[in-house]
Amino acid sequence: QVHLVESGGGMVQAGGSLRLSCTASPRTFTGLTMGWFRQSPVMGREFVAQVSSTGRTYYADSNKEDRFSIARDPHQNILYLQIHSLKPEDTAVYLCAGDWEEGNDPGWDYWGQGTQVTVSS
């Protein structure tokens, strides 16, 4: 069982930046792809970005402006999401997720509770 806890959300003005964190426990596991989603009443749940256990990253097509950057600390199993040039439409609950790479199982296996990001205009 893997537990995920997000932090780093808050209220910011448009054009600002935030760095979100996701701490995974235990920290001794390997072979887990980790990613970020966001959920809002208007847009529903959207995929943002993911990074594999070997460091391969993948971003949503909506990241054509390169405002999102994903990274992970493999020694502490901490996932980060850096967001620049925040827009009001970025307002959402940002969720951390994990997916085992072995077994070819569908869907994501673990979810955090989320951290609220609110962007004012």
N, C-alpha and C positions, 0 to 999 in steps of 0.2 A: 504494500500500500504506500502510495506517494501522496504527500500533502503539499499543497501549493498555497502560498500566502502573498498577495500583492500589497504594494505600498507605493507612495510617491505621488498619488493623485492630489488634486486640490483645485482651487479657483485661480485662474489667470486671465489676463487681458489678451485680446487678439494680438497675434504677432509674437507672443512670448514663447517660452520653451519649458518643457518638463522632462524629467527622466523617471520612468517607472521601474520598479524592481519587483521581482518575483523570487521568493526564497523557497526552495524545494527541500523536503526532508523525507527520508534520510538523505545524506549527502554522499553515500558510498555506491550508489547505483550507477550503471552505465547503459548505453544504448537507448536513451530516451530523447526523442525529438521534443523540443519545447517551442511554444508559439504564443502569440498574442491575438486575441479577438476583442471586439468592442460591441456593445449592445446598447441601443437606444430605442425609445418608443417609436420613433419615426422610421429609422432604418433597419430595425431588428438587429440580428447578430451578423457581424461582418468579420471575415478573416483579415488580419493586418499583416502578419509576418511570422516566419518560423525559422529555427536554426536546428540542424541535426546535431547528434553527438560528436560528429567529426568536423563541425564548423560550417557546413554548407547552409547558406541562407537562401530564403525565398520570400519575395514580397508580393503583396496584392498588386493587381494592375493599377489600382488607384494611387499607388506610390510613385507615379511618373514624375512628380515634382521633388522626389527624394527627401521628403520631410520626415520620414521615419527611418530609424536605424536600430537594428536588433543586434544584440551581443549577449554572450554568456561567459561566466567565469567557471571553467570546468573543475577547478579545485574546490569551489564552495557550492557548486550547482545553483548559482544565482543567475537569473535571466533579467536582462535590461531592455527597455524600449525608450529610446531618445526621440522626442518629438520636437520639431522646430516649426516656427511660423504657424502657431496654432490658430485655428479658425473656429468660429462659433459652431460650425457643423461637426467639429471634432468632439463636441460634448457627448459623453457616453460613459458607461461603466466599462472599464478595460479589464479583460479577463485573461489570466494566464492558464495555459493548458499544456498537457503532456501526452505523448503517444509513444508506446513501445515500438521500436523498430523491428524487432523479431516477431515472427508469427503472422505477419501480413493481416492483422486484424483491422476491421473497418472502424472508422471514427477515432475520436480522441478519448483516452482512457481516464484522464484526470482533469479536474477543473478547480480553480481557486474561486473565492467568493467575489472578487473584483474590487477595483478601486475607482472612485468617482473622479472624472475629469470634467470640469465645467469651465468653458471659455466664454467670456463676456465680450461684447462688441463696444 
